[in-house]
Amino acid sequence: MTRTLSISPATLEQVPELVRLVNGAYRGEGSKRGWTTEADLLDGIRTDEETMRRLIDDPNGVMLECRNEQNELLGCVNLQNQNDELYLGMLTVLPELQGAGIGKELLSASEQYARENKFSAIVMSVISIRSELIAWYERRGYQRTGHTKPFPSSDPRFGIPKQALEFIVLRKRIQENGS
């Protein structure tokens, strides 16, 4: 059976649905049905409607959503312009569909967006102890930069850490500058 996916920019009308998707995929018991859960690392929510509205409204970025033929929301990813690089965050797939290729499709769409908009690279921050997630990105050409960033543990908008956490920065070159 062939699955047809549609990936397009999200609109403000989808904010509640996107928030449910992201929080359900990253936090809480339901997130444990997938392999990208952060439920054992963080309490609290992953995002809220105000943050999601800001991301969708930001002229320096785009929230891409992935839907199936029945218009069901399956995943999303946020892309933010950072000079000549594109920051990728919040790559999310419904927990019960993780491993079905939707994340790869969203990553491919992100890389296509980066090429079309002449970004030199895609960068992202991943919690350093998420070795399986880091390996997934490395298999797709992302490389560790050697840089780390502190986890914003004093900001509950990112979740409440159950242990000390930090991010590692991954990067994938998309095209040479000026080409």
VENHUMO-V325927 format. One record per pair of residues at least 4 apart in sequence whose C-alpha atoms are under 7 Angstrom apart, sorted by the first residue. I is the first residue (numbers start at 1). GAP is how many residues later the second one is. Records with the same first field share a line. If there is no record, write none. Layout:
# VENHUMO-V325927
I->GAP  GAP
This chain:
# VENHUMO-V325927
4->64  65
5->61  62  63  64
6->60  61  62
7->57  58  59  60
8->56  57  58
9->53  54  55  56
10->4  46  53  54  55
11->45
12->41  44
14->4
15->4  34  37  38
16->4  33
17->4
18->4
19->4  28  29  30  33
20->4
21->4  73
22->4  24  70
23->4  22  23  24
24->4  6  7
25->6  12  67  68  69  70
26->5  10  11  12  13  20
27->4  10  11  12  18  19
28->11
31->6  8  64
32->5
33->62  63
34->61  62  64
38->4
39->4
41->120  121  122
42->117  118  119  120
43->116  117  118
44->115  116
45->114
46->111  112  113
47->4  5  110
48->4
49->4
50->4
51->4
52->4
53->4
54->4
55->8
56->6  7
60->20  21
61->18  19  20
62->16  17  18
63->13  14  15  16
64->12  13  14
65->10  11  12
66->7  8  9  10
67->4  5  6  7
68->4  5
74->19  20
75->17  18  19
76->15  16  17
77->12  13  14  15  29
78->10  11  12  13
79->7  8  9  10
80->6  7  8
81->4  5  6
82->4  5
84->35  36
85->34  35  36  37  38
86->28  33  35  36  37
87->35  36  37
88->34  35  36
89->35
93->4  5  9  10
94->4
101->4
102->4
103->4
104->4
105->4
106->4
107->4
108->4
109->4
110->4
111->4
112->4
113->4
114->4  5
115->4  59
119->55
120->53  54  55  56  57
121->50  51  52  53  54
122->49  50  51  52
123->46  47  48  49
124->45  46  47
125->42  43  44  45
126->8  41  42  43
127->38  39  40  41
128->38  39  40
130->4
131->4
132->4
133->4
134->4
135->4
136->4
137->4  5
138->4  5
141->31
142->28  29  30
143->27  28  29
144->25  26  27
145->24  25  26
147->21  22
148->18  19  20  21
149->17  18  19
150->16  17
151->14  15  16
152->6
153->7  8
156->4
175->4
